[in-house]
Every structure is written in C-alpha cells, then in structure tokens.
Amino acid sequence: METVSENACFGGTQGVYTHRSEACHCDMTFGIFIPEEAQDGPVPLLWYLSGLTCTHENAMTKAGAQAWAADAGIALVFPDTSPRGEDVADDDVYDLGQGAGFYVDATQEPWTPHFQMESYIAEELPKVLMANFNLDEERQSISGHSMGGHGALTLAMKNLGRFRSVSAFAPICNPTASEWGKKQFSAYLGSDESLWAAHDATLLMKENGLDIPVLIDTGTKDQFLDLLMPEAFGHAALERREEITMRMQPGYDHSYFFISTFMEDHVAFHAEALYG
Amino acid sequence: METVSENACFGGTQGVYTHRSEACHCDMTFGIFIPEEAQDGPVPLLWYLSGLTCTHENAMTKAGAQAWAADAGIALVFPDTSPRGEDVADDDVYDLGQGAGFYVDATQEPWTPHFQMESYIAEELPKVLMANFNLDEERQSISGHSMGGHGALTLAMKNLGRFRSVSAFAPICNPTASEWGKKQFSAYLGSDESLWAAHDATLLMKENGLDIPVLIDTGTKDQFLDLLMPEAFGHAALERREEITMRMQPGYDHSYFFISTFMEDHVAFHAEALYG
C-alpha cells in the first residue's frame, strides 16, 4: 500500500492510498478518514460508496462527512467506483465502464478481467483496511449515493451480519427495472435476467429482508427520481413489515449539496448503531 | 444576471450566477448561499475570497461552510478570483493571470483592461448582490484563504467601517516581502514599490490599523508558510496593540481539509460580530 497523500483534518487524518488489487487486477485508490480516537484503540468504520462518474475523491472533498465522523469517532472509507487504467476496458458513455462499476463482479467480456467490484469492496478492501488501520472489524456500517446507494443496500443484504446499519442518499433501488441497471447488468452480467436479481435492492429485500436499521433520503426534485425508484424498495420493505426510515426531502436534487445537507443525520444514525 | 444553477442546500439555496462586469469588462461568475431566513427579511452577508487557481466553485463545494452559515442564518458569497475568458490576458504559471487576480486593480499592460478585481469585489459586486438578494448591507463580514486571505485583510483595512469582522485561513500577510506578492504586484502594479504598500496587510496594519475583530488560522505544516508570513502581520498588530486572534494549528496544511476543519469557528466568530 502506497501513500498518495495525508492531510490533517478535524483532528484526525484524511489519507489517500493506492494498492495493487488482486480482484481487479489493477492499482486501486481509496480515501480514508481516520479520527483522532484511533490513536487510542480500534474505531468503527463507515463505508461510503460513491455514484456514477465519481472517484474516491468526490465524497471525500464534497460531502462534508469528516466533520460529523470526527465528532463521533468513526472512520470513513471512500473507495473508487471501478477499476481504472489504460489497459482497463471502458466505454464512451458516463454510465458504463470506468467510473461505473455498479458494485458487481462482471462475467462478460470485455469487463471480466478487471470489473470485480463486489469482490473488491466486500472481500479484498476490508482486509487491506483491517491490516493497515486501527479499525474495529466488528463495528462496520455502510452508506452510499445513487449507484453507491445501490451498492450499500445490496452489499448489506448480501452480507447479512456484517454491517450494523445501512443508509443511502438517492439510491438506485430497483436496477433490474431501470435504465440505470438494465444497461449495466446486461453488459457486466449478460442477458440472463435471472442473474440480475442478486444485485437489485428491491428484489433482495423481497427475498432476504434486512434486520438492521435502514435510512434512505431522496430529494423530491432529484432529476433522476424515475431511474432511482425508491418507492419500489419501500413497497418491498413494507410488504415484509421491515422497519425502514424513508424520507423524501422537499426541494433537494441529486447533488452533493443534497448529500452534505443530510450527512449529519446519516452519520448520527450510524453512530447510534455502531455504539449501541 | 443569469442563473447558472440553484441547488437546495441546508434549508436554503446554493446558487451560481453570471453577470456582465463593468469593472472587469467580461462576464463574471459567483456562487452565493442564501439561507432560509432570507425569506423573512434581509440576512447578514459573509464574503469568502478564494486563493490562487480557484474559481467561485472550490470553496462553495469543499469548505463545508454552508452547514454553519445555515445554522447562523448568514449568506455566503463566493466570488471568482480573476476575470476570465479567451480574450482576457493570462500567463502559463499558476500564480499570475487568470485565477490569480490578487484583489488589486491592475495599472499595467496587458492586465489593465480586465484585471480590476479590487473595484469588482469592493464596489461592483456588492451592488449586484444587494440588488438581487435579500441581504442586509449594514451587516457584512469578510474571510478568505491564502491569496483570498490577503484580499480579505486588505479590503477590510481599505474599507474601514464596511465589515464587522474579518478572518482568514492561511492568508498571504506580507506580499511586498514575498514571492507571492512581488511577482504579481510587479506585473499588475508596475515596478514602483511604493504603490504596492496599499495592498499589503502588514503595511496597512502598521499604517491604518483595524478596529474590528480579526481571526487568523494558519497550519504549522502549511507548505507555503514562508510565503505567507503570518508573523509579520502579527508583529504589526502587536506594535499597535490591536486585538487579534492569531492561531497556529498543529499539523494542518494549506488544503481545504484545513479550511473545513476550522470553518465552524470562523462562521461562529463572524456570527457574533454580525448579530452582536
């Protein structure tokens, strides 16, 4: 693991590191905020998965999350959203290829060799983080925005018991029924739609449910609301009589101004689960 | 004035607008955060002047200031740092020309036609803002970072009575004695160094003083500390027995991680002056 940068930040350190990924067969970069409390012992970890076109950097610089994480003594990790590099497959559109990994393991060419983001986020990166930082493996929660909200919800349901709470900002909730999903799942997973269900938060909720606290915020003026379909996930949870907090925020859109506005609530929500 | 974007943000609106500048003879863009309270009456205004290479956008997206301004019911304006455009003079280096206006009115070619940033910030933009937003002209304060800290300190001292408080993050404090200053003043103001003094915070403090609260934060690991020279400004204030709060923040550098860490303090400092 190589240090790209380390900056003092809210009493702790905002670092950026690069490491060779065995899952993605390329160098991967992530940001991690380590609060001051990590000097005294292992701290809880909140994962933040970013959306389409983002790198590790966007949320790290624009979401304002470190202020609240520092207050709560929680570490924050900001992974990249896909493998990257000149020899990594890509597409000219913004929502496929580099910057658009969708948190799945690709089984189709040309994506298979590098696009193994589910394995990377769920298996490989946790090991890297636990080995290199003073983190409490038993206290992890997960959040994300848009495609990253899809990642947070699906990974929480596919790894029951790993996370103590899950939240999302404007998540893609039903990708098998959305153009933000069908296109990418076709490319990465192939045309057999039955294989897509394992990566759809709404279908996973119907199938498996989720026994940890769930908080979802979506703006009423989100320009992508019809692609996100939060109501589909809400219906699925209600049918199971699962407890979820699903808020529609009046006037807010899909931007980081929306995310930063409600970040304090999300970190407080996770802190309650992590310290409860 | 043309609307570029408006995003709901912490209960208020983060807007970006473009207008024709008479001072700079080009279109100028600024960001402004208007808190919810402006719906009920005029709100105080905090100016935030950015540093070298920045546009209106950097602090608006990375400083985390809206969270605290919303709490305090204060508007925030984020001006650009120079005139811009294809027909505007520029230089290949990062610290001269576009993105590096230094908040002075240029008297030297090729800069004179557009680089009139002091007139723009001190005279023209206030009129634009007062005409278009529900702001209280009698309650203004000013802050800034690096080159923008220089701008905040010098404009506060050149316009005594206008601002109720001034603060700065890692300001350039003594530009007539620094390579961040000599180079730009030579280019914009010419070789007669006696004309530079009116734009040097340390010299202005010696000459005029400042009768409003002053808060300055600088990181002990700021990579540009020798160019900033906060001690020069401190000495000048001490010689006049002016009250200033001058903090050195251990371990912090010149980045937005430093700024965002202490933004809450700065907004609270200004709020006390604006509501006092």
Contacts between the chains, C-beta under 8 A, distances in Angstrom:
chain1	res1	chain2	res2	distance
A	7	B	252	8.0
A	7	B	253	5.8
A	7	B	255	5.1
A	7	B	257	4.1
A	7	B	258	7.3
A	8	B	219	7.0
A	8	B	221	6.9
A	8	B	249	7.8
A	8	B	251	4.1
A	8	B	252	4.5
A	8	B	253	6.6
A	8	B	257	6.7
A	8	B	258	6.8
A	8	B	261	7.4
A	9	B	257	3.9
A	9	B	258	7.7
A	9	B	260	7.4
A	9	B	261	5.9
A	10	B	257	7.9
A	10	B	260	7.6
A	10	B	261	4.9
A	11	B	261	7.5
A	14	B	257	5.1
A	61	B	61	7.4
A	61	B	62	5.0
A	61	B	256	6.6
A	62	B	61	5.0
A	62	B	62	6.2
A	64	B	64	4.3
A	64	B	67	6.2
A	64	B	260	7.1
A	66	B	257	7.5
A	66	B	260	7.2
A	66	B	261	8.0
A	67	B	64	6.2
A	67	B	67	7.3
A	67	B	260	7.0
A	67	B	261	8.0
A	67	B	264	7.4
A	219	B	8	7.0
A	221	B	8	7.0
A	249	B	8	7.8
A	251	B	8	4.1
A	252	B	7	8.0
A	252	B	8	4.5
A	253	B	7	5.8
A	253	B	8	6.6
A	255	B	7	5.1
A	256	B	61	6.5
A	257	B	7	4.1
A	257	B	8	6.8
A	257	B	9	3.9
A	257	B	10	8.0
A	257	B	14	5.1
A	257	B	66	7.5
A	258	B	7	7.3
A	258	B	8	6.8
A	258	B	9	7.7
A	260	B	9	7.4
A	260	B	10	7.6
A	260	B	64	7.1
A	260	B	66	7.1
A	260	B	67	6.9
A	261	B	8	7.4
A	261	B	9	5.8
A	261	B	10	4.9
A	261	B	11	7.5
A	261	B	66	8.0
A	261	B	67	8.0
A	264	B	67	7.4
